[in-house]
């Protein structure tokens, strides 16, 4: 039996996931009903996964992984990779990125505003104001780079 190591599960297509789960189930050998009962998910959910109708969440895959030869590990862990392994880059979560981008901008603007409001002598001239805005832009650029890379 081969051991599938999935280092970045979130970018598998439903068809790839279906193939991995079905292959693992058949290697055991288990019926869909038996695997559903063992893992605690519904039979219909397992059928949808194996028919590539849905892309299961990582939690569901971890439940299945306990009963079929499927090892789900994160990319930060160093695990031996067999010839049957799949290494796929992480699929970005667009909504999360936008929320982080906008909330970090709001946080930076509020932080700099609070600093200016509480200080009676800052900024003394236009040069200090421009440097403060430049520092805020640099901080925001670094944050955006880390979010969107």
N, C-alpha and C positions, 0 to 999 in steps of 0.2 A: 504494500500500500504506500502510495506517495503522500508526502506531507506538503500541503499547500501553505506557503507563507505569504500572507497579504500584508505588505508594508503600508500601503496607503489605500484603504478600502473605499474611501468616499468617491473616487472617480471611476469605479467599475461601472460598466453599463449593465442594465438589467440582464441582457443576454449572457454576459460574462459571469455575472453572479449566479444566474440560473445554472449554467454549466458546472460551475465549481460546486454548488450545493448538491446538485443532482449526482454528480460524479462521486462526491464524498458519501452521499447516502447509499448509493449502489455498491460502493466498495465495502460497506460495513457488513453485510447487506441488511438494509432496513426498508420497510415500506414507508410511504409518506405518512400513514396513520401512526406507525410506531415512532417515527422521528418527531412528529408533531406532539405526541403524548410525552415522549422523553424530554423534549426541549421546553414544553409548556406553552407552545404557540398553537394557534388553531390550525386545523387541517387545511382550511381554505386559504389561510395566509401562506402556508408552505406551498400549496398548489400554485398560488399566484407568483411566488418567488421562482419556483421551478419552471413556470411557463413564461417567465420574463415579462410579466404584466406589471410588476412593481419592483422598485429598488429598495430592499429592506434597510432599515436603520442599523447602525453598528451594534446597538444593543441586541437586536434580533439575531444578527449574525453571530454574536458572542454566545447566545443561547444555543444556536445550532452547532457552533464550533466545539462545544463540550461533548457532543455525541457523534460527530463525524470528524474525519481527519482533516481539520482545518485549523490553522494557527493564525490568529489575528494579532499582530503586534504593531506598535507604532514605529515610525521611522527613527525616533530618537534612541530606540533600543537596538543594540547590535545583536542580530540573530543570524545564525547560519542560513544561507539561502540555498535551497536545493534546486535541481534543474527544473522542477515543476513550479517554481515560485513565480509570483507576479509582483513586479514593482511598478506602480503607476503613480504619477505625480498627483498631489492633493488638488481636488477640484475646489475652486474658490467659492465662497459663499457671498454672493454679491450684496445681499441685503445687510449682512453683518458688516461688510466693509463700508458701506455708505453710512450706517449708523455710527460706527467708530469714527469715520472721517468728520462727520458733522458734529458729533458730540465733543471730539477733541478740539475742534475750532471754537466751539462755544466756551469750552473750559479755558482755553488760552486767552480768548478775548475777555472773559470775566476776570481771570487772574491778573492780567495786565491792567485792566480798568480798576480793580481793587487797589493795586499797587499805586497807581497814579492818584486815585482819589484820597488815599490815606496819607500821601506824602505832600506836605505843604510846599516843598521846594523843587519837586521833580515834576515835569522837566523844566529846567531853567531856560532852555533855548530850543530852537528848532533842530539843532544837531542832535541833542539828546533824545528828542522825540523820534527822529528818523532812525536813530540807532536802536531804540526800543522796538519800533515797528519791524526793523530788519531782524532783530533777535527773535521776535515772535514768528516771523515768516520762516526763519531757518528752523526753529523748533517744529513748526507745523509741517514743513517739508520733510523733515526726518521722520515724523510720525506717519505722514502719508506714505512715504517710501516703505516703511516697515509694514503698513497695513496692506498696501497694494502690490508688493513685490511677489 
